[in-house]
Amino acid sequence: MEERETIIGLEIHCQLDTRSKMFCGCSTDFRDDEPNTHTCPVCLGLPGSMPMVNKRAIEFALKVAKALNCAINEESEFSRKNYFYPDLDKAYQITQYDKPLAEWGKLLIDGDNGEREIRITRIHLEEDPGRSVHMGTTDRGKYTLIDYNRAGIPLIEIVTEPDLRSPKEARKFLNKLRATLEYLNVFDSEKEGSLRVDANISLKGSERVEVKNISSYKGVEKALTFEVTRQRNLIRRGQRIARETRHFVEARGVTTSSRSKEEENDYRYFPEPDLLPLRVASWVDAIDLPELPDARRERFVSQYGISSEHAKTLTGGLKLAEFYEAVAPADPALAATWTADYLLGELNYRDFTIEAMPRELFKELITLVKGDAITDKSAVEILRIILDAVKEGKEPERPQAIVDRLGLAKSSGDQVTQMIDEVIVEQPAAVADYYAGKMQALNFLVGQVMKKCRGRADPGHLNILLKEKLDKKV
């Protein structure tokens, strides 16, 4: 049976990094504070309270819309979306419905089969509901606590067309969008709950399923991969795919049925009577966009002469791009290779961000590699020693101090020559195999010299020296 095409559309809820909430003056800096302490009559929805729109939130949303090539509507309008849920204190959410702030944008990604344009259906403003804290798991919890500190945080919802064709493409889109939002300085990806995703997924010709409130980039790919497998298995067994809302249980990597899918009329939308329509399209001309990821990638290639692949990796996040530009003066090409190919792997292994690596120490490490003072193997060892010190909360040593303490300086020419002579004497069988035409014997001899010098020599250079010395003896 031919497998059906996967069709995915995303609804991304992004908290705007403003100091106050969407419709009141309560602080958004609540994450380390006691629950229910950043509230007022407006964000609690108490009778008689009146909302007032946060101008900075509108400016941030317009900035995002402009960066995503959206058309700004001449007039947009807030509506009430009515539904009951414990963390929705007013029993309605102020959002935008049939008159959103902006529509019809696009974002380019590296898709499964080359560069692809993902269409943006709409961007609209709304307020975040409160937060449910489940004591136990969401499906088997003993009880749930409600924290209204988050109620009223400014959100933009970015809705895509169903243009994504795999879970991997969905994750790539989110990574590109996250980077764009960071470059715009409207969003802090490191804040808990700052980005949440609802994913609509179907196999061509089948009913659409919505997977709600996925809270991580990896989680999106995992949830959608599980859902593709689940739906394909149902089709193979001749069963019907139900139109429903499902919840992603991240700890188990599965989706579970939550409820039947709501229709728009279930929410009883109507215009928010306490807020006037927005007419802000004219504000866009005054918004200056910063250098965005694609433009920065092109500049890195032209200015620093690095590969397009390295440039793509290094511009994948604002802080990573800034880190690279800070260390590039040591040697742009080496800095790109060591940041993208070595440092990021070590950081990911330790669940660190780029900020964990002291820039000056990394520049010194690059300088040592460039000056041929240490081997790549020794440089990796030094990098790990520095990051392990950071993980333990200690002050890391400078790379040169580590070289001196552990004797990691590259072996000199005379030392290497002496070690080669010793290995030739100590390994007569391997030498005989080399003369018999077994070229793998040369690799063995190189390994023996590397062992003697504790990795402080270049294997490629050793290969040349050993071959020259052996060939002279013939």
TORKOL-4160 file (C-alpha; in steps of 0.2 Angstrom, whole numbers, padded with zeros to 4 digits, m for minus):
474
<pt num="1" X="0000" Y="0000" Z="0000"/>
<pt num="2" X="0007" Y="0017" Z="m0005"/>
<pt num="3" X="0010" Y="0028" Z="0010"/>
<pt num="4" X="0000" Y="0044" Z="0010"/>
<pt num="5" X="0008" Y="0061" Z="0011"/>
<pt num="6" X="0010" Y="0069" Z="0028"/>
<pt num="7" X="0002" Y="0086" Z="0029"/>
<pt num="8" X="0006" Y="0098" Z="0044"/>
<pt num="9" X="0002" Y="0115" Z="0049"/>
<pt num="10" X="0007" Y="0124" Z="0065"/>
<pt num="11" X="0000" Y="0136" Z="0077"/>
<pt num="12" X="0014" Y="0144" Z="0087"/>
<pt num="13" X="0011" Y="0154" Z="0103"/>
<pt num="14" X="0025" Y="0165" Z="0107"/>
<pt num="15" X="0026" Y="0176" Z="0123"/>
<pt num="16" X="0032" Y="0194" Z="0119"/>
<pt num="17" X="0046" Y="0199" Z="0130"/>
<pt num="18" X="0037" Y="0215" Z="0137"/>
<pt num="19" X="0039" Y="0221" Z="0155"/>
<pt num="20" X="0020" Y="0222" Z="0158"/>
<pt num="21" X="0005" Y="0212" Z="0153"/>
<pt num="22" X="m0006" Y="0213" Z="0138"/>
<pt num="23" X="m0020" Y="0223" Z="0145"/>
<pt num="24" X="m0014" Y="0229" Z="0162"/>
<pt num="25" X="0001" Y="0235" Z="0171"/>
<pt num="26" X="0006" Y="0219" Z="0180"/>
<pt num="27" X="0024" Y="0213" Z="0178"/>
<pt num="28" X="0028" Y="0199" Z="0167"/>
<pt num="29" X="0044" Y="0194" Z="0177"/>
<pt num="30" X="0035" Y="0182" Z="0188"/>
<pt num="31" X="0044" Y="0165" Z="0185"/>
<pt num="32" X="0054" Y="0165" Z="0201"/>
<pt num="33" X="0040" Y="0173" Z="0212"/>
<pt num="34" X="0026" Y="0165" Z="0222"/>
<pt num="35" X="0011" Y="0160" Z="0213"/>
<pt num="36" X="m0004" Y="0172" Z="0211"/>
<pt num="37" X="0007" Y="0187" Z="0216"/>
<pt num="38" X="0008" Y="0196" Z="0199"/>
<pt num="39" X="m0011" Y="0199" Z="0197"/>
<pt num="40" X="m0024" Y="0213" Z="0197"/>
<pt num="41" X="m0043" Y="0215" Z="0194"/>
<pt num="42" X="m0040" Y="0216" Z="0175"/>
<pt num="43" X="m0029" Y="0200" Z="0173"/>
<pt num="44" X="m0040" Y="0191" Z="0185"/>
<pt num="45" X="m0056" Y="0197" Z="0176"/>
<pt num="46" X="m0065" Y="0204" Z="0191"/>
<pt num="47" X="m0081" Y="0213" Z="0188"/>
<pt num="48" X="m0079" Y="0231" Z="0183"/>
<pt num="49" X="m0061" Y="0230" Z="0178"/>
<pt num="50" X="m0057" Y="0238" Z="0161"/>
<pt num="51" X="m0042" Y="0232" Z="0149"/>
<pt num="52" X="m0030" Y="0244" Z="0141"/>
<pt num="53" X="m0019" Y="0238" Z="0126"/>
<pt num="54" X="0000" Y="0237" Z="0129"/>
<pt num="55" X="0007" Y="0248" Z="0115"/>
<pt num="56" X="0024" Y="0239" Z="0116"/>
<pt num="57" X="0016" Y="0223" Z="0113"/>
<pt num="58" X="0008" Y="0229" Z="0097"/>
<pt num="59" X="0025" Y="0236" Z="0091"/>
<pt num="60" X="0033" Y="0220" Z="0094"/>
<pt num="61" X="0020" Y="0210" Z="0085"/>
<pt num="62" X="0021" Y="0222" Z="0070"/>
<pt num="63" X="0040" Y="0220" Z="0070"/>
<pt num="64" X="0037" Y="0201" Z="0068"/>
<pt num="65" X="0024" Y="0203" Z="0055"/>
<pt num="66" X="0036" Y="0214" Z="0045"/>
<pt num="67" X="0051" Y="0202" Z="0046"/>
<pt num="68" X="0039" Y="0188" Z="0040"/>
<pt num="69" X="0034" Y="0198" Z="0025"/>
<pt num="70" X="0016" Y="0199" Z="0031"/>
<pt num="71" X="0003" Y="0211" Z="0025"/>
<pt num="72" X="m0003" Y="0222" Z="0039"/>
<pt num="73" X="m0022" Y="0225" Z="0040"/>
<pt num="74" X="m0028" Y="0242" Z="0040"/>
<pt num="75" X="m0040" Y="0238" Z="0054"/>
<pt num="76" X="m0039" Y="0223" Z="0067"/>
<pt num="77" X="m0050" Y="0219" Z="0081"/>
<pt num="78" X="m0050" Y="0210" Z="0098"/>
<pt num="79" X="m0063" Y="0197" Z="0101"/>
<pt num="80" X="m0069" Y="0187" Z="0116"/>
<pt num="81" X="m0066" Y="0168" Z="0114"/>
<pt num="82" X="m0077" Y="0160" Z="0126"/>
<pt num="83" X="m0073" Y="0143" Z="0134"/>
<pt num="84" X="m0072" Y="0136" Z="0151"/>
<pt num="85" X="m0055" Y="0129" Z="0158"/>
<pt num="86" X="m0048" Y="0131" Z="0176"/>
<pt num="87" X="m0034" Y="0142" Z="0171"/>
<pt num="88" X="m0045" Y="0154" Z="0161"/>
<pt num="89" X="m0050" Y="0165" Z="0175"/>
<pt num="90" X="m0063" Y="0176" Z="0165"/>
<pt num="91" X="m0070" Y="0161" Z="0156"/>
<pt num="92" X="m0065" Y="0170" Z="0140"/>
<pt num="93" X="m0049" Y="0174" Z="0132"/>
<pt num="94" X="m0046" Y="0191" Z="0123"/>
<pt num="95" X="m0039" Y="0187" Z="0106"/>
<pt num="96" X="m0041" Y="0192" Z="0088"/>
<pt num="97" X="m0052" Y="0182" Z="0077"/>
<pt num="98" X="m0059" Y="0187" Z="0060"/>
<pt num="99" X="m0049" Y="0203" Z="0059"/>
<pt num="100" X="m0031" Y="0199" Z="0064"/>
<pt num="101" X="m0016" Y="0211" Z="0064"/>
<pt num="102" X="m0007" Y="0203" Z="0049"/>
<pt num="103" X="m0009" Y="0190" Z="0036"/>
<pt num="104" X="m0001" Y="0181" Z="0021"/>
<pt num="105" X="0018" Y="0181" Z="0025"/>
<pt num="106" X="0031" Y="0168" Z="0022"/>
<pt num="107" X="0047" Y="0160" Z="0029"/>
<pt num="108" X="0060" Y="0151" Z="0020"/>
<pt num="109" X="0067" Y="0134" Z="0027"/>
<pt num="110" X="0079" Y="0120" Z="0021"/>
<pt num="111" X="0066" Y="0107" Z="0018"/>
<pt num="112" X="0068" Y="0088" Z="0015"/>
<pt num="113" X="0071" Y="0091" Z="m0003"/>
<pt num="114" X="0079" Y="0108" Z="m0004"/>
<pt num="115" X="0074" Y="0126" Z="0001"/>
<pt num="116" X="0055" Y="0128" Z="0003"/>
<pt num="117" X="0044" Y="0143" Z="0007"/>
<pt num="118" X="0032" Y="0140" Z="0021"/>
<pt num="119" X="0017" Y="0152" Z="0020"/>
<pt num="120" X="0011" Y="0161" Z="0036"/>
<pt num="121" X="m0008" Y="0162" Z="0036"/>
<pt num="122" X="m0010" Y="0175" Z="0050"/>
<pt num="123" X="m0002" Y="0183" Z="0065"/>
<pt num="124" X="m0013" Y="0189" Z="0079"/>
<pt num="125" X="m0012" Y="0196" Z="0096"/>
<pt num="126" X="m0020" Y="0188" Z="0112"/>
<pt num="127" X="m0017" Y="0186" Z="0130"/>
<pt num="128" X="m0010" Y="0170" Z="0139"/>
<pt num="129" X="m0021" Y="0161" Z="0151"/>
<pt num="130" X="m0015" Y="0156" Z="0168"/>
<pt num="131" X="m0005" Y="0140" Z="0171"/>
<pt num="132" X="m0011" Y="0123" Z="0177"/>
<pt num="133" X="0002" Y="0114" Z="0188"/>
<pt num="134" X="m0002" Y="0096" Z="0188"/>
<pt num="135" X="0003" Y="0086" Z="0204"/>
<pt num="136" X="0008" Y="0070" Z="0195"/>
<pt num="137" X="0005" Y="0067" Z="0176"/>
<pt num="138" X="m0008" Y="0076" Z="0166"/>
<pt num="139" X="m0018" Y="0061" Z="0164"/>
<pt num="140" X="m0016" Y="0053" Z="0181"/>
<pt num="141" X="m0012" Y="0068" Z="0192"/>
<pt num="142" X="m0019" Y="0068" Z="0210"/>
<pt num="143" X="m0024" Y="0086" Z="0209"/>
<pt num="144" X="m0020" Y="0102" Z="0199"/>
<pt num="145" X="m0015" Y="0119" Z="0206"/>
<pt num="146" X="m0018" Y="0135" Z="0196"/>
<pt num="147" X="m0006" Y="0150" Z="0195"/>
<pt num="148" X="m0013" Y="0166" Z="0187"/>
<pt num="149" X="0004" Y="0175" Z="0186"/>
<pt num="150" X="0004" Y="0170" Z="0168"/>
<pt num="151" X="m0013" Y="0176" Z="0164"/>
<pt num="152" X="m0012" Y="0191" Z="0153"/>
<pt num="153" X="0005" Y="0189" Z="0146"/>
<pt num="154" X="0006" Y="0196" Z="0129"/>
<pt num="155" X="0006" Y="0183" Z="0115"/>
<pt num="156" X="0007" Y="0182" Z="0097"/>
<pt num="157" X="0000" Y="0167" Z="0088"/>
<pt num="158" X="0008" Y="0163" Z="0071"/>
<pt num="159" X="m0002" Y="0151" Z="0060"/>
<pt num="160" X="0005" Y="0143" Z="0045"/>
<pt num="161" X="m0003" Y="0135" Z="0030"/>
<pt num="162" X="m0002" Y="0116" Z="0030"/>
<pt num="163" X="0014" Y="0117" Z="0019"/>
<pt num="164" X="0025" Y="0106" Z="0030"/>
<pt num="165" X="0028" Y="0088" Z="0024"/>
<pt num="166" X="0037" Y="0080" Z="0039"/>
<pt num="167" X="0040" Y="0081" Z="0057"/>
<pt num="168" X="0058" Y="0086" Z="0053"/>
<pt num="169" X="0053" Y="0100" Z="0042"/>
<pt num="170" X="0041" Y="0106" Z="0057"/>
<pt num="171" X="0056" Y="0107" Z="0068"/>
<pt num="172" X="0067" Y="0116" Z="0055"/>
<pt num="173" X="0053" Y="0129" Z="0053"/>
<pt num="174" X="0052" Y="0131" Z="0072"/>
<pt num="175" X="0071" Y="0133" Z="0074"/>
<pt num="176" X="0071" Y="0146" Z="0060"/>
<pt num="177" X="0056" Y="0155" Z="0067"/>
<pt num="178" X="0064" Y="0155" Z="0085"/>
<pt num="179" X="0080" Y="0162" Z="0078"/>
<pt num="180" X="0071" Y="0176" Z="0068"/>
<pt num="181" X="0061" Y="0181" Z="0084"/>
<pt num="182" X="0078" Y="0182" Z="0094"/>
<pt num="183" X="0086" Y="0193" Z="0081"/>
<pt num="184" X="0071" Y="0204" Z="0082"/>
<pt num="185" X="0073" Y="0205" Z="0101"/>
<pt num="186" X="0055" Y="0203" Z="0105"/>
<pt num="187" X="0056" Y="0185" Z="0113"/>
<pt num="188" X="0067" Y="0176" Z="0125"/>
<pt num="189" X="0068" Y="0158" Z="0121"/>
<pt num="190" X="0076" Y="0153" Z="0137"/>
<pt num="191" X="0061" Y="0158" Z="0148"/>
<pt num="192" X="0050" Y="0143" Z="0153"/>
<pt num="193" X="0034" Y="0142" Z="0142"/>
<pt num="194" X="0039" Y="0156" Z="0131"/>
<pt num="195" X="0035" Y="0146" Z="0115"/>
<pt num="196" X="0021" Y="0133" Z="0114"/>
<pt num="197" X="0015" Y="0124" Z="0098"/>
<pt num="198" X="m0001" Y="0116" Z="0093"/>
<pt num="199" X="0001" Y="0105" Z="0078"/>
<pt num="200" X="m0012" Y="0100" Z="0065"/>
<pt num="201" X="m0007" Y="0084" Z="0056"/>
<pt num="202" X="m0016" Y="0073" Z="0044"/>
<pt num="203" X="m0011" Y="0060" Z="0031"/>
<pt num="204" X="m0018" Y="0065" Z="0014"/>
<pt num="205" X="m0037" Y="0060" Z="0013"/>
<pt num="206" X="m0039" Y="0057" Z="0031"/>
<pt num="207" X="m0046" Y="0068" Z="0045"/>
<pt num="208" X="m0035" Y="0081" Z="0054"/>
<pt num="209" X="m0029" Y="0078" Z="0071"/>
<pt num="210" X="m0023" Y="0093" Z="0083"/>
<pt num="211" X="m0009" Y="0089" Z="0095"/>
<pt num="212" X="m0010" Y="0103" Z="0109"/>
<pt num="213" X="0003" Y="0112" Z="0119"/>
<pt num="214" X="0019" Y="0105" Z="0114"/>
<pt num="215" X="0032" Y="0115" Z="0124"/>
<pt num="216" X="0049" Y="0111" Z="0116"/>
<pt num="217" X="0057" Y="0111" Z="0099"/>
<pt num="218" X="0062" Y="0093" Z="0100"/>
<pt num="219" X="0045" Y="0089" Z="0107"/>
<pt num="220" X="0036" Y="0095" Z="0091"/>
<pt num="221" X="0047" Y="0082" Z="0081"/>
<pt num="222" X="0044" Y="0068" Z="0093"/>
<pt num="223" X="0025" Y="0071" Z="0095"/>
<pt num="224" X="0022" Y="0072" Z="0076"/>
<pt num="225" X="0033" Y="0057" Z="0072"/>
<pt num="226" X="0023" Y="0047" Z="0085"/>
<pt num="227" X="0007" Y="0054" Z="0077"/>
<pt num="228" X="0012" Y="0049" Z="0059"/>
<pt num="229" X="0016" Y="0032" Z="0065"/>
<pt num="230" X="0000" Y="0030" Z="0074"/>
<pt num="231" X="m0011" Y="0036" Z="0060"/>
<pt num="232" X="m0002" Y="0025" Z="0047"/>
<pt num="233" X="m0005" Y="0010" Z="0058"/>
<pt num="234" X="m0023" Y="0014" Z="0059"/>
<pt num="235" X="m0025" Y="0015" Z="0040"/>
<pt num="236" X="m0015" Y="m0001" Z="0038"/>
<pt num="237" X="m0028" Y="m0010" Z="0049"/>
<pt num="238" X="m0043" Y="m0002" Z="0040"/>
<pt num="239" X="m0048" Y="0009" Z="0055"/>
<pt num="240" X="m0054" Y="0027" Z="0054"/>
<pt num="241" X="m0044" Y="0041" Z="0060"/>
<pt num="242" X="m0055" Y="0052" Z="0072"/>
<pt num="243" X="m0055" Y="0071" Z="0071"/>
<pt num="244" X="m0050" Y="0075" Z="0088"/>
<pt num="245" X="m0038" Y="0085" Z="0100"/>
<pt num="246" X="m0024" Y="0075" Z="0107"/>
<pt num="247" X="m0011" Y="0079" Z="0121"/>
<pt num="248" X="0007" Y="0075" Z="0120"/>
<pt num="249" X="0014" Y="0066" Z="0135"/>
<pt num="250" X="0033" Y="0071" Z="0133"/>
<pt num="251" X="0039" Y="0060" Z="0147"/>
<pt num="252" X="0032" Y="0045" Z="0137"/>
<pt num="253" X="0034" Y="0052" Z="0120"/>
<pt num="254" X="0016" Y="0048" Z="0115"/>
<pt num="255" X="0000" Y="0057" Z="0111"/>
<pt num="256" X="m0016" Y="0053" Z="0121"/>
<pt num="257" X="m0034" Y="0057" Z="0116"/>
<pt num="258" X="m0040" Y="0073" Z="0125"/>
<pt num="259" X="m0057" Y="0078" Z="0117"/>
<pt num="260" X="m0066" Y="0079" Z="0101"/>
<pt num="261" X="m0060" Y="0093" Z="0090"/>
<pt num="262" X="m0069" Y="0110" Z="0094"/>
<pt num="263" X="m0077" Y="0119" Z="0079"/>
<pt num="264" X="m0075" Y="0138" Z="0079"/>
<pt num="265" X="m0093" Y="0141" Z="0083"/>
<pt num="266" X="m0090" Y="0132" Z="0100"/>
<pt num="267" X="m0081" Y="0147" Z="0106"/>
<pt num="268" X="m0095" Y="0160" Z="0103"/>
<pt num="269" X="m0083" Y="0173" Z="0096"/>
<pt num="270" X="m0089" Y="0191" Z="0097"/>
<pt num="271" X="m0080" Y="0208" Z="0097"/>
<pt num="272" X="m0072" Y="0213" Z="0113"/>
<pt num="273" X="m0084" Y="0228" Z="0119"/>
<pt num="274" X="m0071" Y="0236" Z="0130"/>
<pt num="275" X="m0058" Y="0239" Z="0117"/>
<pt num="276" X="m0058" Y="0249" Z="0101"/>
<pt num="277" X="m0052" Y="0242" Z="0084"/>
<pt num="278" X="m0033" Y="0244" Z="0081"/>
<pt num="279" X="m0028" Y="0255" Z="0066"/>
<pt num="280" X="m0009" Y="0253" Z="0066"/>
<pt num="281" X="m0004" Y="0249" Z="0048"/>
<pt num="282" X="0005" Y="0266" Z="0047"/>
<pt num="283" X="0017" Y="0262" Z="0061"/>
<pt num="284" X="0026" Y="0249" Z="0051"/>
<pt num="285" X="0036" Y="0262" Z="0041"/>
<pt num="286" X="0044" Y="0268" Z="0056"/>
<pt num="287" X="0050" Y="0250" Z="0061"/>
<pt num="288" X="0068" Y="0247" Z="0057"/>
<pt num="289" X="0072" Y="0228" Z="0056"/>
<pt num="290" X="0089" Y="0222" Z="0062"/>
<pt num="291" X="0100" Y="0210" Z="0052"/>
<pt num="292" X="0090" Y="0194" Z="0051"/>
<pt num="293" X="0097" Y="0176" Z="0050"/>
<pt num="294" X="0097" Y="0174" Z="0031"/>
<pt num="295" X="0106" Y="0191" Z="0029"/>
<pt num="296" X="0119" Y="0187" Z="0042"/>
<pt num="297" X="0122" Y="0170" Z="0035"/>
<pt num="298" X="0126" Y="0178" Z="0018"/>
<pt num="299" X="0138" Y="0191" Z="0027"/>
<pt num="300" X="0147" Y="0178" Z="0036"/>
<pt num="301" X="0151" Y="0169" Z="0020"/>
<pt num="302" X="0157" Y="0185" Z="0011"/>
<pt num="303" X="0165" Y="0193" Z="0026"/>
<pt num="304" X="0174" Y="0178" Z="0034"/>
<pt num="305" X="0176" Y="0167" Z="0020"/>
<pt num="306" X="0168" Y="0152" Z="0029"/>
<pt num="307" X="0157" Y="0138" Z="0021"/>
<pt num="308" X="0138" Y="0141" Z="0019"/>
<pt num="309" X="0135" Y="0126" Z="0030"/>
<pt num="310" X="0145" Y="0133" Z="0044"/>
<pt num="311" X="0137" Y="0150" Z="0042"/>
<pt num="312" X="0120" Y="0142" Z="0042"/>
<pt num="313" X="0124" Y="0134" Z="0059"/>
<pt num="314" X="0132" Y="0149" Z="0067"/>
<pt num="315" X="0118" Y="0160" Z="0063"/>
<pt num="316" X="0105" Y="0148" Z="0069"/>
<pt num="317" X="0103" Y="0158" Z="0085"/>
<pt num="318" X="0107" Y="0176" Z="0090"/>
<pt num="319" X="0119" Y="0173" Z="0104"/>
<pt num="320" X="0128" Y="0160" Z="0094"/>
<pt num="321" X="0131" Y="0172" Z="0080"/>
<pt num="322" X="0137" Y="0185" Z="0092"/>
<pt num="323" X="0149" Y="0172" Z="0100"/>
<pt num="324" X="0156" Y="0168" Z="0083"/>
<pt num="325" X="0159" Y="0186" Z="0079"/>
<pt num="326" X="0168" Y="0189" Z="0095"/>
<pt num="327" X="0180" Y="0175" Z="0093"/>
<pt num="328" X="0182" Y="0176" Z="0074"/>
<pt num="329" X="0197" Y="0188" Z="0074"/>
<pt num="330" X="0208" Y="0174" Z="0081"/>
<pt num="331" X="0206" Y="0165" Z="0064"/>
<pt num="332" X="0188" Y="0166" Z="0055"/>
<pt num="333" X="0190" Y="0149" Z="0047"/>
<pt num="334" X="0197" Y="0140" Z="0062"/>
<pt num="335" X="0184" Y="0148" Z="0074"/>
<pt num="336" X="0170" Y="0143" Z="0062"/>
<pt num="337" X="0176" Y="0125" Z="0062"/>
<pt num="338" X="0179" Y="0124" Z="0081"/>
<pt num="339" X="0163" Y="0132" Z="0086"/>
<pt num="340" X="0151" Y="0123" Z="0074"/>
<pt num="341" X="0160" Y="0106" Z="0074"/>
<pt num="342" X="0167" Y="0104" Z="0091"/>
<pt num="343" X="0161" Y="0117" Z="0104"/>
<pt num="344" X="0142" Y="0115" Z="0100"/>
<pt num="345" X="0143" Y="0096" Z="0102"/>
<pt num="346" X="0152" Y="0098" Z="0119"/>
<pt num="347" X="0139" Y="0110" Z="0124"/>
<pt num="348" X="0124" Y="0099" Z="0119"/>
<pt num="349" X="0132" Y="0085" Z="0128"/>
<pt num="350" X="0132" Y="0095" Z="0144"/>
<pt num="351" X="0115" Y="0103" Z="0140"/>
<pt num="352" X="0124" Y="0120" Z="0140"/>
<pt num="353" X="0120" Y="0136" Z="0130"/>
<pt num="354" X="0134" Y="0145" Z="0121"/>
<pt num="355" X="0135" Y="0157" Z="0135"/>
<pt num="356" X="0143" Y="0144" Z="0146"/>
<pt num="357" X="0159" Y="0145" Z="0136"/>
<pt num="358" X="0170" Y="0160" Z="0140"/>
<pt num="359" X="0174" Y="0169" Z="0124"/>
<pt num="360" X="0192" Y="0174" Z="0129"/>
<pt num="361" X="0197" Y="0157" Z="0133"/>
<pt num="362" X="0190" Y="0150" Z="0117"/>
<pt num="363" X="0199" Y="0163" Z="0107"/>
<pt num="364" X="0215" Y="0158" Z="0116"/>
<pt num="365" X="0212" Y="0140" Z="0112"/>
<pt num="366" X="0209" Y="0144" Z="0093"/>
<pt num="367" X="0226" Y="0154" Z="0094"/>
<pt num="368" X="0235" Y="0139" Z="0101"/>
<pt num="369" X="0228" Y="0128" Z="0087"/>
<pt num="370" X="0232" Y="0141" Z="0073"/>
<pt num="371" X="0250" Y="0142" Z="0080"/>
<pt num="372" X="0252" Y="0123" Z="0079"/>
<pt num="373" X="0256" Y="0123" Z="0097"/>
<pt num="374" X="0244" Y="0109" Z="0101"/>
<pt num="375" X="0236" Y="0095" Z="0091"/>
<pt num="376" X="0217" Y="0095" Z="0088"/>
<pt num="377" X="0216" Y="0080" Z="0100"/>
<pt num="378" X="0224" Y="0091" Z="0114"/>
<pt num="379" X="0213" Y="0105" Z="0110"/>
<pt num="380" X="0197" Y="0095" Z="0112"/>
<pt num="381" X="0204" Y="0089" Z="0129"/>
<pt num="382" X="0207" Y="0107" Z="0134"/>
<pt num="383" X="0190" Y="0112" Z="0129"/>
<pt num="384" X="0182" Y="0098" Z="0139"/>
<pt num="385" X="0192" Y="0103" Z="0154"/>
<pt num="386" X="0186" Y="0121" Z="0153"/>
<pt num="387" X="0168" Y="0116" Z="0151"/>
<pt num="388" X="0169" Y="0103" Z="0165"/>
<pt num="389" X="0175" Y="0116" Z="0177"/>
<pt num="390" X="0161" Y="0128" Z="0172"/>
<pt num="391" X="0149" Y="0113" Z="0175"/>
<pt num="392" X="0156" Y="0111" Z="0193"/>
<pt num="393" X="0155" Y="0130" Z="0196"/>
<pt num="394" X="0174" Y="0132" Z="0196"/>
<pt num="395" X="0184" Y="0146" Z="0188"/>
<pt num="396" X="0191" Y="0137" Z="0172"/>
<pt num="397" X="0210" Y="0138" Z="0169"/>
<pt num="398" X="0217" Y="0147" Z="0154"/>
<pt num="399" X="0221" Y="0135" Z="0139"/>
<pt num="400" X="0240" Y="0139" Z="0140"/>
<pt num="401" X="0240" Y="0135" Z="0159"/>
<pt num="402" X="0232" Y="0118" Z="0155"/>
<pt num="403" X="0244" Y="0114" Z="0141"/>
<pt num="404" X="0259" Y="0118" Z="0153"/>
<pt num="405" X="0251" Y="0108" Z="0168"/>
<pt num="406" X="0247" Y="0092" Z="0158"/>
<pt num="407" X="0262" Y="0093" Z="0145"/>
<pt num="408" X="0250" Y="0095" Z="0130"/>
<pt num="409" X="0262" Y="0105" Z="0119"/>
<pt num="410" X="0265" Y="0098" Z="0102"/>
<pt num="411" X="0280" Y="0086" Z="0102"/>
<pt num="412" X="0296" Y="0094" Z="0093"/>
<pt num="413" X="0304" Y="0088" Z="0077"/>
<pt num="414" X="0318" Y="0079" Z="0086"/>
<pt num="415" X="0307" Y="0071" Z="0099"/>
<pt num="416" X="0295" Y="0064" Z="0085"/>
<pt num="417" X="0310" Y="0058" Z="0075"/>
<pt num="418" X="0317" Y="0049" Z="0090"/>
<pt num="419" X="0300" Y="0041" Z="0094"/>
<pt num="420" X="0298" Y="0035" Z="0076"/>
<pt num="421" X="0315" Y="0026" Z="0077"/>
<pt num="422" X="0310" Y="0018" Z="0093"/>
<pt num="423" X="0294" Y="0011" Z="0086"/>
<pt num="424" X="0303" Y="0004" Z="0070"/>
<pt num="425" X="0314" Y="m0005" Z="0082"/>
<pt num="426" X="0301" Y="m0011" Z="0094"/>
<pt num="427" X="0288" Y="m0017" Z="0080"/>
<pt num="428" X="0299" Y="m0028" Z="0068"/>
<pt num="429" X="0283" Y="m0038" Z="0063"/>
<pt num="430" X="0273" Y="m0023" Z="0058"/>
<pt num="431" X="0289" Y="m0016" Z="0048"/>
<pt num="432" X="0290" Y="m0032" Z="0039"/>
<pt num="433" X="0272" Y="m0032" Z="0035"/>
<pt num="434" X="0274" Y="m0014" Z="0027"/>
<pt num="435" X="0288" Y="m0020" Z="0016"/>
<pt num="436" X="0277" Y="m0035" Z="0011"/>
<pt num="437" X="0265" Y="m0022" Z="0004"/>
<pt num="438" X="0252" Y="m0022" Z="0019"/>
<pt num="439" X="0248" Y="m0004" Z="0020"/>
<pt num="440" X="0238" Y="m0005" Z="0035"/>
<pt num="441" X="0254" Y="m0009" Z="0045"/>
<pt num="442" X="0259" Y="0009" Z="0042"/>
<pt num="443" X="0243" Y="0015" Z="0051"/>
<pt num="444" X="0247" Y="0003" Z="0065"/>
<pt num="445" X="0265" Y="0011" Z="0067"/>
<pt num="446" X="0258" Y="0028" Z="0066"/>
<pt num="447" X="0246" Y="0023" Z="0081"/>
<pt num="448" X="0261" Y="0017" Z="0091"/>
<pt num="449" X="0270" Y="0033" Z="0089"/>
<pt num="450" X="0254" Y="0043" Z="0094"/>
<pt num="451" X="0253" Y="0032" Z="0109"/>
<pt num="452" X="0271" Y="0036" Z="0114"/>
<pt num="453" X="0269" Y="0055" Z="0112"/>
<pt num="454" X="0252" Y="0054" Z="0120"/>
<pt num="455" X="0243" Y="0062" Z="0105"/>
<pt num="456" X="0254" Y="0077" Z="0104"/>
<pt num="457" X="0258" Y="0075" Z="0086"/>
<pt num="458" X="0249" Y="0077" Z="0070"/>
<pt num="459" X="0244" Y="0059" Z="0063"/>
<pt num="460" X="0245" Y="0065" Z="0045"/>
<pt num="461" X="0262" Y="0072" Z="0047"/>
<pt num="462" X="0268" Y="0056" Z="0056"/>
<pt num="463" X="0262" Y="0046" Z="0042"/>
<pt num="464" X="0273" Y="0055" Z="0030"/>
<pt num="465" X="0288" Y="0055" Z="0041"/>
<pt num="466" X="0286" Y="0036" Z="0045"/>
<pt num="467" X="0284" Y="0032" Z="0026"/>
<pt num="468" X="0299" Y="0042" Z="0022"/>
<pt num="469" X="0310" Y="0034" Z="0035"/>
<pt num="470" X="0304" Y="0016" Z="0030"/>
<pt num="471" X="0307" Y="0019" Z="0012"/>
<pt num="472" X="0324" Y="0025" Z="0015"/>
<pt num="473" X="0329" Y="0009" Z="0023"/>
<pt num="474" X="0324" Y="m0002" Z="0008"/>
